[in-house]
Amino acid sequence: MLGPNGAGKSTTIGILGTLVRPTAGRATVAGFDVAANAKDVRRNIGFAMQEVGLDELATGSEFLILRRVCTGFRGVKPHGALASCSAWSTSNRRRSSA
């Protein structure tokens, strides 16, 4: 999404992600109203944060497990889908430049 500072890009993403309550108008995601059905919207979306402020050596699977714990997601167990990326991410950890 492109636009000048103050155009509402972050606010729009916040509304669509149910992080910001809209003050007017209506928005739907995956057929669900973001204000009336926030839980249904959250079940159908995901965010890829630009900056997470976490350990630079954390693997992708470690980050996904942390997000799962922080958001209270109780669906898929960490060993299922995450295990498939664990072997790759562990062998391809970024090394500290310090």
C-alpha angles and dihedrals in degrees: 000000000000131000144118123286111285095022092120102255095135092041091052092051090046091052094046090048092048091241093114124041112230115242094203140002129028134273131185131196120192087350095305125116107241094219100041099035106030094147091054091049091051091051089058103044142056135195128222104203117218094214121015102176093225134130108301090220094057114119124232091253092050090053092049091050090050091050090049092053094044095049095043092237108172101178119092116026114240094244093060115064094002094057091065092061095037097081092049096044094045092054092045101048115151111248121230114254091208 
